[in-house]
Amino acid sequence: MRCAVSRPDLFASLVVFLVALPLCVGVALASGVPPELGLVTGIVGGLVAGALPGSSLQVSGPAAGLTVLVYEAVRTYGLGALGVLVGAAGLLQLGLGALRLGRWFRAVSTAVVQGMLAGIGLLLVTGQVYALGDVEVPSGGLAAIAGLVELPWRADPAALSVGGATIVVSLLWARWGGGARLVPAPLVAVLVATAATWLLGLEVRRVEVQGLLDVVRVPSVTDVGRLMEVGVIGTVVALALIASAESLFGAAAVDRLHDGPRTDYDRELMAQGTGNVVCGLLGALPMTAVIVRSAANVAAGARTKAARVLHGVWLLVVVAGVPGVLGLIPVAALAGLLVHAGWRLVPVDEVVGLWRGHRGEVVVLGVTAGIVLAGSLFEGVVAGLALAVAKSAWDISQVQMETEDRGEAGIVVRVRGNATFVRLPKLLDELDALPADRAVRLELGGLAHMDHASAAALEGWAAARAQALVVSSSSTS
């Protein structure tokens, strides 16, 4: 009898499951919700989104990149509204996919996306550093950063040691290529931290786990009515756009890791939307395609979507069969994993490369990350997009002015490039610098584009120049 699942897919599914298990729990805790809701999202990501067409090797589940937004949403609107927010975001994703807008997410400035993720990563690091020491996180990104000065004196030494050891083990194990391919670094780090906590008898906070059915909550009619609030709608749009961008950018990255079928972006967007609708109906966390799990899936030798579906099966079996095992995990260990994951969201290497040749992109990235850190995720993304558009307008508005002195015939000025309002002041300054007593012939045939503001300004300059020459000629005679 021939098995329907190949051995490489079976092995890869186990590897992804081992990576996903601690991260699902950690993302849920960082989002301010029960850990079971992160596991529900991981299960749905495997069984629902994993079975749908789009990207065959990309793995979905709760993502560190959405923790900040979800945390603020739960704190503002309550845990009961989470299902409505996630479900509505999924419906919006389905609509975008049906309109075949998935491919347009690739047109979003990479600097904006990297800046968004950098800001989220820094917020995640600052927030989870408090969890490392079992200390309550101050509200607001700037307050959390300011509170880091006092954190060493407020932190629980035992919890801080467990969290710090988790980070160290994650870094060292990941450097051992052979070991990391056999057993994922996050799993090794959590196992070491859990074993050390038990052997040394450390009194640290552990994960509190209930049954899945105890936390699943179908949204009520009252919850659905919250969609009429402006703030809720803004959160839904932010969830949908950020989750979609992260998933589709991740798909492009995963496609570069293997030689199999390429991602159908519109179908992948609809698969993510379907998964989020199901997560919304269950009151769980939002899902995205997660690059850490996806890369582990490819590296483990996955060949088909069976690997990502099976990883959801293993999550369901463990959570339903032996949930007590999760209660042994120290919260500080999961915080250590998320500190590591948050720092990996900060594109340090990319910033160094961009600074050498595209410093404007670094400015966009830095401004986006800074506003996300100091303000909100939505404000940072909007500001980043606006700055990226302004930068693009500046870049394409390249105008060159060439002058030719023809003696008594006057001066010929040829303008080339793209004349827009962005570079109009510079162009007018150069024209005004021409000798006032000479006739000027302005040739605009070399312009590829000229907006209305530039056309009106140049016409006005030419008329004023002609009038000045007439007055000068009359006074001379």
C-alpha positions as CSV (number, residue, x, y, z in Angstrom):
1,M,0.0,0.0,0.0
2,R,1.4,3.3,-1.1
3,C,1.4,6.2,1.4
4,A,-0.2,9.5,0.1
5,V,2.3,11.7,2.0
6,S,5.9,11.5,1.1
7,R,8.6,11.1,3.7
8,P,10.2,14.5,3.1
9,D,6.8,16.2,3.6
10,L,6.2,14.2,6.8
11,F,9.6,15.1,8.2
12,A,9.1,18.8,7.2
13,S,5.7,18.9,8.9
14,L,7.2,17.7,12.2
15,V,10.0,20.3,12.0
16,V,7.5,23.1,11.3
17,F,5.3,21.9,14.2
18,L,8.2,22.0,16.6
19,V,9.0,25.6,15.5
20,A,5.3,26.7,15.5
21,L,4.3,25.3,18.9
22,P,6.3,27.6,21.2
23,L,5.9,30.6,18.9
24,C,2.1,30.3,18.8
25,V,1.9,30.4,22.5
26,G,4.5,33.2,22.8
27,V,2.7,35.4,20.2
28,A,-0.6,34.9,22.0
29,L,0.9,36.0,25.4
30,A,2.6,39.0,23.7
31,S,-0.8,40.0,22.2
32,G,-2.5,40.0,25.6
33,V,-4.8,37.0,24.9
34,P,-4.9,33.4,26.3
35,P,-2.2,31.1,24.8
36,E,-4.8,28.7,23.4
37,L,-6.0,31.4,20.9
38,G,-2.5,31.4,19.3
39,L,-2.7,27.6,19.0
40,V,-6.1,27.8,17.4
41,T,-4.8,30.2,14.8
42,G,-1.8,27.9,14.2
43,I,-4.2,24.9,13.7
44,V,-6.4,26.9,11.3
45,G,-3.3,28.1,9.5
46,G,-2.4,24.5,8.8
47,L,-5.8,22.8,8.2
48,V,-7.6,25.7,6.4
49,A,-5.1,28.1,4.8
50,G,-2.6,25.3,4.2
51,A,-5.1,23.3,2.2
52,L,-6.0,26.1,-0.2
53,P,-4.1,27.1,-3.4
54,G,-1.7,30.0,-3.5
55,S,1.8,29.3,-2.2
56,S,2.5,25.6,-1.8
57,L,5.3,25.8,0.8
58,Q,4.4,28.9,2.8
59,V,3.2,28.2,6.3
60,S,0.6,30.4,8.1
61,G,-0.1,31.1,11.8
62,P,0.0,33.9,14.4
63,A,2.7,36.3,13.6
64,A,5.0,38.5,15.8
65,G,4.4,41.4,13.3
66,L,0.8,41.8,14.4
67,T,1.2,41.5,18.2
68,V,1.4,45.3,18.8
69,L,-1.8,46.0,16.8
70,V,-3.7,43.1,18.4
71,Y,-2.5,44.1,21.9
72,E,-3.8,47.6,21.4
73,A,-7.1,46.4,19.9
74,V,-7.8,44.0,22.7
75,R,-6.9,46.7,25.3
76,T,-9.2,49.2,23.6
77,Y,-12.2,47.1,22.5
78,G,-12.0,44.1,24.7
79,L,-11.2,40.4,24.0
80,G,-14.8,39.8,22.8
81,A,-14.3,42.1,19.8
82,L,-11.2,40.3,18.6
83,G,-13.2,37.7,16.6
84,V,-15.1,40.5,14.8
85,L,-12.0,42.4,14.0
86,V,-10.2,39.3,12.6
87,G,-13.2,38.0,10.7
88,A,-13.9,41.4,9.1
89,A,-10.2,41.7,8.1
90,G,-10.5,38.2,6.5
91,L,-13.5,39.3,4.5
92,L,-11.6,42.4,3.3
93,Q,-8.7,40.1,2.2
94,L,-11.2,37.9,0.3
95,G,-12.5,41.0,-1.5
96,L,-9.0,42.2,-2.4
97,G,-8.1,38.7,-3.7
98,A,-11.4,38.4,-5.7
99,L,-10.6,41.8,-7.3
100,R,-7.2,40.5,-8.2
101,L,-5.4,43.1,-6.2
102,G,-2.9,40.7,-4.6
103,R,-0.2,41.5,-7.0
104,W,-0.4,45.2,-6.3
105,F,0.9,44.7,-2.8
106,R,4.3,44.1,-4.4
107,A,4.1,47.8,-5.5
108,V,4.2,49.0,-1.9
109,S,7.6,50.6,-1.1
110,T,9.9,48.0,0.4
111,A,11.3,50.8,2.7
112,V,7.8,51.3,4.1
113,V,7.3,47.6,4.8
114,Q,10.8,47.2,6.3
115,G,10.2,50.3,8.4
116,M,6.9,49.0,9.6
117,L,8.4,45.7,10.6
118,A,11.4,47.4,12.2
119,G,9.1,49.5,14.3
120,I,7.0,46.5,15.3
121,G,10.2,44.5,16.1
122,L,11.5,47.3,18.3
123,L,8.2,47.5,20.1
124,L,8.1,43.7,20.5
125,V,11.6,43.7,21.9
126,T,10.9,46.5,24.4
127,G,7.7,44.9,25.5
128,Q,9.0,41.4,25.9
129,V,12.1,42.5,27.8
130,Y,9.7,43.3,30.6
131,A,8.2,39.8,30.3
132,L,11.7,38.5,30.6
133,G,11.9,39.9,34.1
134,D,8.2,39.2,34.9
135,V,7.5,43.0,35.1
136,E,4.3,44.7,33.8
137,V,4.9,46.6,30.6
138,P,4.2,50.4,30.7
139,S,1.6,51.6,28.2
140,G,3.0,53.3,25.1
141,G,6.2,52.7,23.2
142,L,8.1,55.7,24.5
143,A,7.1,54.9,28.1
144,A,8.3,51.3,27.6
145,I,11.6,52.5,26.3
146,A,12.0,55.0,29.1
147,G,11.2,52.3,31.7
148,L,14.1,50.2,30.5
149,V,16.5,52.2,32.7
150,E,14.8,51.0,35.9
151,L,14.1,47.5,34.7
152,P,17.2,45.7,36.0
153,W,16.2,46.8,39.6
154,R,12.6,45.7,39.2
155,A,13.1,42.4,37.4
156,D,12.9,39.0,39.0
157,P,16.4,37.6,38.7
158,A,15.2,34.0,38.2
159,A,12.9,34.9,35.3
160,L,15.5,37.2,33.8
161,S,18.1,34.4,33.9
162,V,15.6,31.9,32.2
163,G,14.8,34.4,29.5
164,G,18.4,35.4,28.9
165,A,19.4,31.8,28.7
166,T,16.7,31.1,26.1
167,I,18.1,33.9,23.9
168,V,21.6,32.6,24.2
169,V,20.7,29.0,23.4
170,S,18.6,30.2,20.4
171,L,21.6,32.1,19.0
172,L,24.1,29.4,19.6
173,W,22.0,26.5,18.4
174,A,21.1,28.3,15.2
175,R,24.8,28.7,14.4
176,W,25.2,24.9,14.5
177,G,23.9,24.1,11.0
178,G,23.6,20.4,11.4
179,G,21.8,20.5,14.7
180,A,19.5,23.3,13.6
181,R,18.4,21.3,10.6
182,L,17.5,18.3,12.8
183,V,15.9,20.1,15.7
184,P,14.7,23.8,15.4
185,A,16.5,26.3,17.7
186,P,13.3,27.7,19.3
187,L,12.3,24.2,20.5
188,V,15.8,23.5,21.9
189,A,15.8,26.8,23.7
190,V,12.4,26.3,25.3
191,L,13.2,22.7,26.3
192,V,16.5,23.8,27.9
193,A,14.8,26.6,29.8
194,T,11.9,24.4,30.9
195,A,14.3,21.6,32.1
196,A,16.6,24.1,33.9
197,T,13.6,25.7,35.6
198,W,12.4,22.3,36.8
199,L,15.8,20.9,37.9
200,L,16.8,24.1,39.8
201,G,13.3,24.5,41.3
202,L,13.0,28.1,40.1
203,E,9.8,29.9,41.1
204,V,8.9,31.6,37.8
205,R,5.6,32.2,36.1
206,R,4.5,29.5,33.8
207,V,2.0,29.3,30.9
208,E,-1.5,28.7,32.1
209,V,-3.3,26.4,29.7
210,Q,-7.0,25.6,29.4
211,G,-8.9,23.4,26.9
212,L,-9.5,24.8,23.4
213,L,-13.2,24.7,23.8
214,D,-13.0,26.9,27.0
215,V,-11.5,29.8,25.1
216,V,-13.2,29.6,21.7
217,R,-15.8,32.3,21.5
218,V,-18.1,32.9,18.5
219,P,-18.8,36.6,18.1
220,S,-22.2,37.8,19.2
221,V,-24.6,40.2,17.4
222,T,-23.4,42.9,19.8
223,D,-19.8,42.3,18.8
224,V,-20.7,42.6,15.1
225,G,-22.4,45.9,15.8
226,R,-19.0,47.3,16.9
227,L,-18.1,47.4,13.1
228,M,-20.1,50.7,13.0
229,E,-17.4,52.4,15.0
230,V,-14.8,54.4,13.1
231,G,-11.9,53.2,15.3
232,V,-12.9,49.6,14.8
233,I,-13.1,50.0,11.0
234,G,-9.6,51.6,11.0
235,T,-8.3,48.6,13.0
236,V,-9.9,46.2,10.6
237,V,-8.3,47.9,7.6
238,A,-4.9,48.0,9.3
239,L,-5.1,44.3,10.2
240,A,-6.1,43.3,6.6
241,L,-3.5,45.5,4.9
242,I,-0.6,44.6,7.2
243,A,-1.4,40.9,7.3
244,S,-1.7,40.8,3.5
245,A,1.5,42.8,2.9
246,E,3.5,40.6,5.3
247,S,2.0,37.4,3.7
248,L,2.7,38.4,0.1
249,F,6.1,39.8,0.8
250,G,6.9,36.6,2.6
251,A,5.6,34.6,-0.4
252,A,8.1,36.4,-2.6
253,A,10.9,35.6,-0.2
254,V,9.9,31.9,0.0
255,D,9.7,31.6,-3.8
256,R,13.4,32.5,-3.8
257,L,14.2,29.6,-1.5
258,H,12.9,26.8,-3.8
259,D,12.5,25.8,-7.4
260,G,8.9,24.6,-7.2
261,P,5.7,26.3,-8.4
262,R,5.6,30.1,-7.9
263,T,3.0,31.8,-5.7
264,D,-0.3,32.9,-7.2
265,Y,-0.7,36.1,-5.2
266,D,-4.4,36.6,-5.6
267,R,-5.1,33.0,-4.5
268,E,-2.7,33.3,-1.6
269,L,-4.5,36.4,-0.5
270,M,-7.8,34.6,-0.6
271,A,-6.4,31.7,1.3
272,Q,-5.2,34.1,4.0
273,G,-8.6,35.8,4.0
274,T,-10.4,32.4,4.4
275,G,-8.2,31.5,7.3
276,N,-8.8,34.8,9.0
277,V,-12.6,34.5,8.6
278,V,-12.4,31.1,10.3
279,C,-10.2,32.5,13.0
280,G,-12.7,35.3,13.5
281,L,-15.5,32.9,13.9
282,L,-13.5,31.1,16.6
283,G,-12.4,34.4,18.3
284,A,-8.8,33.6,17.7
285,L,-5.7,35.7,16.7
286,P,-5.2,36.9,13.1
287,M,-3.0,34.9,10.8
288,T,-0.4,35.7,8.3
289,A,2.1,33.6,6.4
290,V,5.2,33.5,8.7
291,I,8.6,33.6,7.1
292,V,10.3,31.7,10.0
293,R,8.0,28.7,9.7
294,S,8.0,28.9,5.9
295,A,11.8,28.9,5.7
296,A,12.0,26.0,8.1
297,N,9.5,24.1,5.9
298,V,11.6,24.6,2.8
299,A,14.9,23.9,4.6
300,A,13.4,20.6,5.9
301,G,12.8,19.4,2.4
302,A,9.0,20.0,2.0
303,R,7.8,19.3,-1.5
304,T,4.0,19.9,-1.4
305,K,1.3,21.6,0.7
306,A,0.9,18.3,2.7
307,A,3.7,19.4,5.0
308,R,2.0,22.6,6.1
309,V,-1.4,20.9,6.5
310,L,0.1,18.1,8.6
311,H,1.8,20.7,10.9
312,G,-1.7,21.8,11.8
313,V,-2.7,18.3,12.5
314,W,0.2,17.8,15.0
315,L,-0.7,21.1,16.7
316,L,-4.3,19.9,17.1
317,V,-3.2,16.4,18.4
318,V,-0.8,17.8,21.0
319,V,-3.2,20.6,22.3
320,A,-6.2,18.3,22.4
321,G,-4.3,15.3,23.8
322,V,-1.6,16.5,26.2
323,P,-2.3,20.2,26.9
324,G,-0.7,19.9,30.4
325,V,2.7,19.8,28.8
326,L,2.4,23.4,27.8
327,G,1.9,24.4,31.4
328,L,5.5,23.4,32.2
329,I,6.9,26.2,29.9
330,P,8.2,29.4,31.7
331,V,6.7,32.6,30.3
332,A,10.2,34.1,30.4
333,A,11.4,31.5,28.0
334,L,8.7,32.4,25.4
335,A,9.5,36.1,26.0
336,G,13.1,35.3,25.1
337,L,12.0,33.7,21.9
338,L,10.0,36.8,21.0
339,V,12.8,39.2,21.8
340,H,15.0,37.2,19.4
341,A,12.1,37.2,16.8
342,G,11.5,40.9,17.3
343,W,15.2,41.8,16.7
344,R,15.2,39.8,13.5
345,L,12.4,42.1,12.2
346,V,14.9,45.0,12.3
347,P,16.6,45.0,8.9
348,V,20.1,46.1,10.1
349,D,21.9,44.5,7.1
350,E,19.5,46.0,4.6
351,V,19.9,49.5,6.1
352,V,23.6,49.3,5.8
353,G,23.3,48.3,2.1
354,L,20.7,51.0,1.3
355,W,22.7,53.7,3.0
356,R,25.5,53.2,0.4
357,G,23.3,53.8,-2.6
358,H,19.7,54.8,-1.7
359,R,19.9,57.1,1.4
360,G,16.4,58.4,0.6
361,E,15.0,54.9,1.2
362,V,16.7,54.8,4.6
363,V,15.0,58.0,5.5
364,V,11.6,56.5,4.6
365,L,12.4,53.4,6.6
366,G,13.6,55.3,9.6
367,V,10.7,57.7,9.7
368,T,8.2,54.9,9.4
369,A,9.9,52.9,12.2
370,G,10.2,56.0,14.4
371,I,6.5,56.9,14.1
372,V,5.4,53.3,14.7
373,L,7.5,53.3,17.8
374,A,6.5,56.7,19.1
375,G,2.9,56.8,17.9
376,S,0.9,54.0,16.4
377,L,1.2,51.4,13.7
378,F,-1.4,53.0,11.5
379,E,0.2,56.5,11.8
380,G,3.6,55.1,10.9
381,V,2.4,53.3,7.8
382,V,0.4,56.3,6.6
383,A,3.4,58.6,7.2
384,G,5.8,56.2,5.5
385,L,3.6,55.8,2.4
386,A,3.2,59.6,2.1
387,L,6.9,60.1,2.5
388,A,7.6,57.3,-0.1
389,V,5.2,59.0,-2.6
390,A,6.9,62.4,-2.0
391,K,10.3,60.8,-2.5
392,S,9.2,59.2,-5.8
393,A,7.8,62.5,-7.0
394,W,11.2,64.2,-6.1
395,D,13.1,61.4,-7.9
396,I,11.2,61.6,-11.1
397,S,11.2,65.4,-11.2
398,Q,14.7,65.6,-12.7
399,V,15.0,68.8,-14.7
400,Q,18.2,69.9,-16.6
401,M,18.6,73.3,-18.1
402,E,21.2,73.8,-20.9
403,T,22.1,77.3,-22.2
404,E,23.7,78.3,-25.5
405,D,24.9,81.9,-26.0
406,R,24.4,82.9,-29.7
407,G,25.7,86.4,-29.4
408,E,23.4,89.0,-30.8
409,A,20.8,86.4,-31.5
410,G,20.4,86.0,-27.7
411,I,20.5,83.0,-25.4
412,V,18.9,79.6,-26.2
413,V,17.7,77.7,-23.1
414,R,16.8,74.0,-23.5
415,V,14.9,72.3,-20.7
416,R,14.9,68.5,-20.4
417,G,13.5,65.9,-18.1
418,N,10.3,66.1,-16.1
419,A,9.0,69.6,-15.1
420,T,6.8,69.3,-11.9
421,F,6.0,71.6,-9.0
422,V,8.6,69.8,-6.9
423,R,11.6,71.2,-8.8
424,L,9.8,74.3,-10.1
425,P,11.5,76.8,-7.7
426,K,15.0,75.6,-8.7
427,L,14.1,75.9,-12.4
428,L,12.7,79.5,-12.0
429,D,15.8,80.5,-10.0
430,E,18.1,79.4,-12.8
431,L,16.0,81.2,-15.4
432,D,15.9,84.4,-13.3
433,A,19.7,84.2,-13.0
434,L,20.1,84.8,-16.8
435,P,21.3,88.2,-17.9
436,A,18.3,90.6,-17.8
437,D,19.4,92.5,-21.0
438,R,19.5,89.6,-23.3
439,A,16.8,88.0,-25.4
440,V,16.0,84.4,-24.3
441,R,14.6,81.6,-26.4
442,L,13.0,78.9,-24.2
443,E,12.9,75.5,-25.9
444,L,10.7,72.9,-24.0
445,G,10.7,70.1,-26.6
446,G,13.1,68.0,-24.5
447,L,10.6,67.7,-21.6
448,A,9.0,64.2,-21.2
449,H,6.4,65.6,-18.8
450,M,5.3,69.0,-17.6
451,D,2.5,69.5,-15.1
452,H,0.0,72.4,-15.1
453,A,1.9,74.3,-12.3
454,S,5.1,74.3,-14.3
455,A,3.4,75.2,-17.6
456,A,1.7,78.2,-16.0
457,A,4.8,79.3,-14.2
458,L,7.0,79.1,-17.4
459,E,4.4,81.0,-19.4
460,G,4.3,83.7,-16.7
461,W,8.1,83.9,-16.7
462,A,8.3,84.2,-20.5
463,A,5.6,87.0,-20.5
464,A,7.4,88.9,-17.7
465,R,10.7,88.5,-19.5
466,A,9.3,89.8,-22.8
467,Q,7.7,92.8,-21.0
468,A,11.0,93.6,-19.2
469,L,12.9,93.6,-22.5
470,V,10.3,95.9,-24.0
471,V,10.6,98.3,-21.1
472,S,14.4,98.1,-21.2
473,S,14.5,98.8,-25.0
474,S,12.1,101.8,-24.7
475,S,14.1,103.4,-21.9
476,T,17.4,102.9,-23.9
477,S,16.0,104.6,-27.0
